[in-house]
Amino acid sequence: MQPYYFKVNKTFFKTGVTIPMERIADLTFGVEIPVSTMREVKIVWKGKEYAANIRHVQQQGRTYHALRFDSNYELLTELKKEFIQSYIAAFSQEIKVKESGKYHRTNFSGGSQEVVIIKAIAEDRIEMETFIKVETPYDGLFKRMIDKNVFGWLSSPDKADAFIQDSTGWMDISELKDHKDSIFTVYYLLDETDKKLYIGSAETLGDRVKPGRKEIPNWNKFRYDTIKPEHHSELRALEYFSIISFARLLKNTGNKRTLGINDLTLVNKDYRYYLK
């Protein structure tokens, strides 16, 4: 299968890659994807596999294929760190154009255009690798800022009333090391064996989330929501909102009135703001 040389743009950091008609057979490994369906695939990036999908979309009278990885926060973070020049430049352009009220399409000069190679290596495997990368003197600084999610608001949905910037799926405890530097989060710890759930908040995830937490010592799965920067001051309030919401549904150790509709038990001890 022939590789596809994709010029990195704003959409790459938001949703993924639209596949040109003439390249569909190459990137689907010649296996048809019916209209309005999708195929789960793995993207191989720097030796690691990430969940993604190829969609055959029918929308507003036209059909097209798209390689989508917008729900894979970890991969998006790695791509932003790899193509820092494009990430910062694309959204800087967008901010300027939005101020003028005009439609924006990414426009890079020849010397600043970064390129990624996309190649199907199996029906359910797509390999991506860097072809052109523009180095900047500040790559190290920007990588750390991206790891800390400082720029997260750039590529988040433009919803002024949203508190949550990003949400992860459930992950195994072994993946904690890759997320310990995440900042301003409301996190959820799950003990699958004893059917327990604990909710907390952290300015830096690794400072609060550790194996063997006394409140839920045998937790083995975790997930978290990242709070938008403008709402960082509301972190604790959002934590308690989550605790209250789950307490109304699950059995809980706070002796709060609940529907008890699940076999999980919420093991938090602090239920301030709980209203009968």
Buried (B, 14 or more C-beta within 10 A) or exposed (E): BEBBEBBBBBBBBBBBBBBEEEBBBBBBBEEEBEEEEBBEBBBBBEEEEBBBBBBBBEEEEEEBBBBBBBBBBBBBBBBBBBBBBBBBBBBEBBEEBEEEEEEBEBEBEEEEBBBBBBBBEEEBBBBBEBBBBBEEEEBEEBBEBBBBBEBBEBBBEEEEEEBBBBEBEEBEBEEBEEBBBBBBBBBBBBBEEBEBBBBBBBEBBBEBBEEEBEBBEBBBBBBBBBBBBEBEEBBEEBBBBBBBEBBBBBBBBBEBEBEEEBEBBBBBEEBEEBEE
